[in-house]
Amino acid sequence: MELDNGLVRAQVLPSLGGRVWSMVDLASGRELLHQNPRLRWANFGLTDAWFAGGIEWNLGSTGHTTMSNLPMHAARLDTPLGTVLRLWEWERTRDLVLQIDLWLRGARLMASTRVINPDPEPKPLYYWTNIAVPETPDTRVLVPATTAWRTDYGGRLERVSVPFPDGPADVSVPSASRYAADYFFDVGDHPGRVVTAVEPDGRGFGQTSTDALRGRKLFLWGSGPGGNRWQDWLGAPGNRYLEIQAGVCTTQLEHDELGANATISWTEAFGAIELDPGRTTAEYAVASSSARNAVLEQSPPERLEADHAYWLAQVADRAPEEVLHTGSGWGRVELALRGDAAPKGLTFLQVDDDSAPLRRLVENDDAAGLATFSPDLPTLPPVSERWVDRFTEISRSAPGWWVHYALGTARHVREDAEGARTAYEKSLEIHPTAWAMRGLALLTDDADTRAKLYAEATTLAPEDRRLATERLLDLARSGRHREVVEVIGSLIPAVREAGRTRMMLANALTDLGEHDAALEVLADIEVPDLAEGDRTLSDLWERLRPEVPVPAHLDFRMSGEVPEVIEGNGS
């Protein structure tokens, strides 16, 4: 879908989380965003389903949103602001509603956003807009700030000076950094917060917003072998990017609180900027002040606040006029469970996706559809107290295995081990499934019993690679390296030859002292779901060949040291 006013053209992907995939400044013909030459899904964020590029809207919990690869509802509206492309969806992990209205003002793309808590209890609030922009060797990220909170993949959180946190390396030029890091700028409470990325010729990209988005951040990959490898792997060789971001909190290691039945809203402005080239390369305070002025000349804080107030009063609650795309059916289901209408300006249509059996339950009191959930690809159970109450109410009469599995999952996440075990066992009595068997395995302390349960689970779902991975990890953590090798040999070919399975094989062979066999596995390995910050491949090589540099295809190191874990660290 496109918005185009002759000055700027924005392309939006409602089927992929509403990502703004392209933004072209039509006066110069310049693409302002990093438009990845290929969609390559990676194990970043919360769902092992993320891709690099464009502008993304991250609501929910720390990291890239669960919705980054899922469809959103979309509609077109004719308004006094001009054509508005509205995106909206129900965010399932927090039970929040996200609405984003995209519109154009001059050469700016505007995003007027609100997050609605439909419930009478407060919710944790995490939100960040991530903007991927092209990176050249001379790209400079300019934010008016003298300090920042830095997190890196060595596990540190520290407050540092900007732009020289560690000596002569200027982090406002991301290519000057060797390793990946996040810089959360101390931008204070002044109006007109901005984040920009510019080139030596003065041309660049800037973002600003109304006051609700308080945080500003730079994520850089660094110029070391690991950062280069990640960039090449996520896109194409030589096609580099960095991320500039804006969020509701100062850092991504914290959440705010959204009160009972409360709404928070803001408006962002994105667009091209142009500075005097001499200012772009000047001392940091001068350059960042010039960048801020360039952004605010186009979008003064007072005008942005007025635009936002007008949007709230005249546009935000307007009903969608032309529905262009449908998202999930979960919003309709959750509202029906509560007996509530959709928030003004939104409509949650009936969608025949994995929510359909639960829609029939809450709208028609028809539990028969719950017996239709396939054990091959079961619906992820909702686990809120509302659903626990409803599932408990029907559990004695509901047909099928799934309701008891759902209750087991809900009790499991609440650390009610006995209640979860009872529900999983009841589910297995009705119909043996890998998922209830896995639940029992996760509850079991005895390694032998756990291994047997995982073996039964993988027998029931031999094609599920994630389950096989979990089984192998459990064996490895128990020191059963020979069993890891034997189990891998018994897996079906598609699972046995998967990159992560082969990585685990190499690890087990190394632990068994079979180094030549491990090196043979590593020779041509590729692990599509390698996690952000995972050093397994390089660590394996250094155990096997400590005197030889890590080969480029294995070097995904994002720091120069073995990391401690910081929750929330990530791009």
Rosetta blueprint (number, residue, H / E / L):
1 M L
2 E E
3 L E
4 D E
5 N L
6 G L
7 L L
8 V E
9 R E
10 A E
11 Q E
12 V E
13 L E
14 P H
15 S H
16 L H
17 G L
18 G L
19 R E
20 V E
21 W E
22 S E
23 M E
24 V E
25 D E
26 L L
27 A L
28 S L
29 G L
30 R E
31 E E
32 L L
33 L L
34 H L
35 Q L
36 N L
37 P L
38 R L
39 L L
40 R L
41 W L
42 A E
43 N E
44 F L
45 G L
46 L L
47 T L
48 D L
49 A L
50 W E
51 F L
52 A L
53 G L
54 G L
55 I E
56 E E
57 W E
58 N E
59 L E
60 G L
61 S L
62 T L
63 G L
64 H L
65 T L
66 T L
67 M L
68 S L
69 N L
70 L L
71 P L
72 M L
73 H E
74 A E
75 A E
76 R E
77 L E
78 D E
79 T E
80 P L
81 L L
82 G E
83 T E
84 V E
85 L E
86 R E
87 L E
88 W E
89 E E
90 W E
91 E E
92 R L
93 T L
94 R L
95 D L
96 L E
97 V E
98 L E
99 Q E
100 I E
101 D E
102 L E
103 W E
104 L E
105 R E
106 G L
107 A L
108 R E
109 L E
110 M E
111 A E
112 S E
113 T E
114 R E
115 V E
116 I E
117 N L
118 P L
119 D L
120 P L
121 E L
122 P L
123 K E
124 P E
125 L E
126 Y L
127 Y E
128 W E
129 T E
130 N E
131 I E
132 A E
133 V E
134 P E
135 E L
136 T L
137 P L
138 D L
139 T L
140 R E
141 V E
142 L E
143 V L
144 P L
145 A L
146 T L
147 T E
148 A E
149 W E
150 R E
151 T E
152 D E
153 Y L
154 G L
155 G L
156 R L
157 L E
158 E E
159 R E
160 V E
161 S E
162 V L
163 P L
164 F L
165 P L
166 D L
167 G L
168 P L
169 A L
170 D L
171 V L
172 S L
173 V L
174 P H
175 S H
176 A H
177 S L
178 R L
179 Y L
180 A L
181 A E
182 D E
183 Y E
184 F E
185 F E
186 D L
187 V L
188 G L
189 D L
190 H L
191 P L
192 G L
193 R L
194 V E
195 V E
196 T E
197 A E
198 V E
199 E L
200 P L
201 D L
202 G L
203 R E
204 G E
205 F E
206 G E
207 Q E
208 T E
209 S E
210 T L
211 D L
212 A L
213 L L
214 R L
215 G E
216 R E
217 K E
218 L E
219 F E
220 L E
221 W L
222 G L
223 S L
224 G L
225 P H
226 G H
227 G H
228 N H
229 R H
230 W H
231 Q H
232 D H
233 W H
234 L H
235 G L
236 A L
237 P L
238 G L
239 N L
240 R L
241 Y E
242 L E
243 E E
244 I E
245 Q E
246 A E
247 G E
248 V L
249 C L
250 T L
251 T L
252 Q L
253 L L
254 E L
255 H L
256 D E
257 E E
258 L E
259 G L
260 A L
261 N L
262 A L
263 T E
264 I E
265 S E
266 W E
267 T E
268 E E
269 A E
270 F E
271 G E
272 A E
273 I E
274 E E
275 L L
276 D L
277 P H
278 G H
279 R H
280 T H
281 T L
282 A L
283 E L
284 Y H
285 A H
286 V H
287 A H
288 S H
289 S H
290 S H
291 A H
292 R H
293 N H
294 A H
295 V H
296 L H
297 E H
298 Q H
299 S L
300 P L
301 P H
302 E H
303 R H
304 L H
305 E H
306 A H
307 D H
308 H H
309 A H
310 Y H
311 W H
312 L H
313 A H
314 Q H
315 V L
316 A L
317 D L
318 R L
319 A L
320 P L
321 E L
322 E E
323 V E
324 L E
325 H E
326 T L
327 G L
328 S L
329 G L
330 W H
331 G H
332 R H
333 V H
334 E H
335 L H
336 A H
337 L H
338 R H
339 G L
340 D L
341 A L
342 A L
343 P L
344 K L
345 G L
346 L L
347 T L
348 F L
349 L L
350 Q L
351 V L
352 D L
353 D L
354 D L
355 S L
356 A H
357 P H
358 L H
359 R H
360 R H
361 L H
362 V H
363 E H
364 N H
365 D L
366 D L
367 A L
368 A H
369 G H
370 L H
371 A H
372 T H
373 F L
374 S L
375 P L
376 D L
377 L L
378 P L
379 T L
380 L L
381 P L
382 P L
383 V L
384 S L
385 E H
386 R H
387 W H
388 V H
389 D H
390 R H
391 F H
392 T H
393 E H
394 I H
395 S L
396 R L
397 S L
398 A L
399 P L
400 G L
401 W L
402 W H
403 V H
404 H H
405 Y H
406 A H
407 L H
408 G H
409 T H
410 A H
411 R H
412 H H
413 V H
414 R L
415 E L
416 D L
417 A H
418 E H
419 G H
420 A H
421 R H
422 T H
423 A H
424 Y H
425 E H
426 K H
427 S H
428 L H
429 E H
430 I H
431 H L
432 P L
433 T L
434 A H
435 W H
436 A H
437 M H
438 R H
439 G H
440 L H
441 A H
442 L H
443 L H
444 T L
445 D L
446 D L
447 A H
448 D H
449 T H
450 R H
451 A H
452 K H
453 L H
454 Y H
455 A H
456 E H
457 A H
458 T H
459 T H
460 L H
461 A L
462 P L
463 E L
464 D L
465 R H
466 R H
467 L H
468 A H
469 T H
470 E H
471 R H
472 L H
473 L H
474 D H
475 L H
476 A H
477 R H
478 S L
479 G L
480 R L
481 H H
482 R H
483 E H
484 V H
485 V H
486 E H
487 V H
488 I H
489 G H
490 S H
491 L L
492 I L
493 P H
494 A H
495 V H
496 R H
497 E L
498 A L
499 G H
500 R H
501 T H
502 R H
503 M H
504 M H
505 L H
506 A H
507 N H
508 A H
509 L H
510 T H
511 D H
512 L L
513 G L
514 E L
515 H H
516 D H
517 A H
518 A H
519 L H
520 E H
521 V H
522 L H
523 A L
524 D L
525 I L
526 E L
527 V L
528 P L
529 D L
530 L L
531 A E
532 E L
533 G L
534 D L
535 R L
536 T H
537 L H
538 S H
539 D H
540 L H
541 W H
542 E H
543 R H
544 L H
545 R L
546 P L
547 E L
548 V L
549 P L
550 V L
551 P L
552 A H
553 H H
554 L H
555 D L
556 F L
557 R L
558 M L
559 S L
560 G L
561 E L
562 V L
563 P L
564 E L
565 V L
566 I L
567 E L
568 G L
569 N L
570 G L
571 S L
